[in-house]
Amino acid sequence: QVQLVESGGGLVRAGGSLRLSCAASGHTFSRYAMGWFRQAPGKEREFVAATTGSGGSTYYADSAKGRFTISRDNANNTLYLQMNSLKPEDTAVYCCAASRMVLALWGYEYEYWGQGTQVTVSS
């Protein structure tokens, strides 16, 4: 069992930055691929970014490329999402997730989910 707790969300103006954190507990963190997803009101959940257990490989949704950076600190069991140049359309609840796969890009590939943290970007 893996427990995930996100933090770092908040209200920011367009063009600003936020760094989200996801603290993991339970089984060995480095054995899990990790990802970030988001869900805006009235919309389906969408993939944002993912990384392998070592953090050596990363993958981004087109909407995140060039603005967001996913990273992890396996020594401290923490996943991060650095978000720069934020836009109002980035407003959503952001969730981290853990997968036993080497790299997972789809929601159904993840076994464990956090509760999420709200990110609101004002124009």
N, C-alpha and C positions, 0 to 999 in steps of 0.2 A: 504494500500500500504506500502511496506517495501523497503527501499533503502539500498543497501549493497555496501560497498567500501573496497576493499582489499588493503593491503600494506605489505611491508616486503620482497618482492621477491628480487632476485638479482643473482649475479654470485658467486659461492662458489666452492671450490675444493672438490673432493671426500673425504668423511670422516668428512666433516665440518657440521655445523649446521645453520639453519635459523629458525626464528619464524615469521610466517605469522599472520597478524591481519585482522579482518573483522569488520568494524564499521557499525552498523546498525542504521537506523533512521526510524521513522514512527510509527507503532503500537507497542504495548508492546512486547519487545524483548523476555521476558521469556515465552511467550505463544507459541513460535515457536521452533520446533526442528530445529537444524542446522547441516549442513554438509559441507564437503570439497570434491571437485571433481578436477580432473586434466585431461588435454588433451595435449598429445604430438603431434608434427607434423606428419600428415599422419595416426594418430590413432584415435580411438573413445574415447569419454569422459569416464573416469572411476571413480568409487567411491573410496574415500580415507578413510574417517572417518565421523562419525556422533555422535551427542549427543542429549539428550532429552532437554526439555525446562529448567529444573532445573540443568542440567549438571550432574545429578546423575548416568546416564547410558551412556555408550559410546560403539561404535562398530567400528571395523577397518577392512579394506581390509587386506588380508594376506600379501601383499607387504608392508604394513605400521606397522604391529604388531611388537612391540618391539623397533621400531625406532621413530615413530611419536606419539604425544600426542595431542588430541583435548581437549580444555577446553573453558570455557566461563565465562565472568564477566557480570552478568545481571545488576548490579548496573551501569555499564558504557556501556552497550549495545555493547559489543565487544566479538567476537569469536576469538579464537587463534588456531594455529596449530604449535606446536613445532616439528621441524624435525631435527633429529640427524642422524649421520652416513650416510650422504647423498651419493647416488650413481649416476653415470651418467644417469642411466635409470630413475631417478626421475625427469629429466629435462622435464618440461611441463609448461603450463599455469594453475595456480591453482585458482579455483573459489570457493567462499562460496555461500551457498544457504539456503533458509529458507522454512520450511514446516509447515503447520497447523497440521500435524500428530504428534502423540506422539513420534515416532521415524521413520525416513525415510531412507531407504537404496538405493533407486532407483531414478534416475534422474527425472522420470516422477512424482514422489511424491512431488517434490519441486515446489513451485509457484513463488518464487523470486530468482533472480540470480544477483551476482555481475559481473563486467566486467573482473575480473581476474588480477593476478599478475604473471609475468614471473619468473620462477625459472630455473636457468641453473647450472648444476653441471659438472665441468670439471674433466677429468681423470688425 
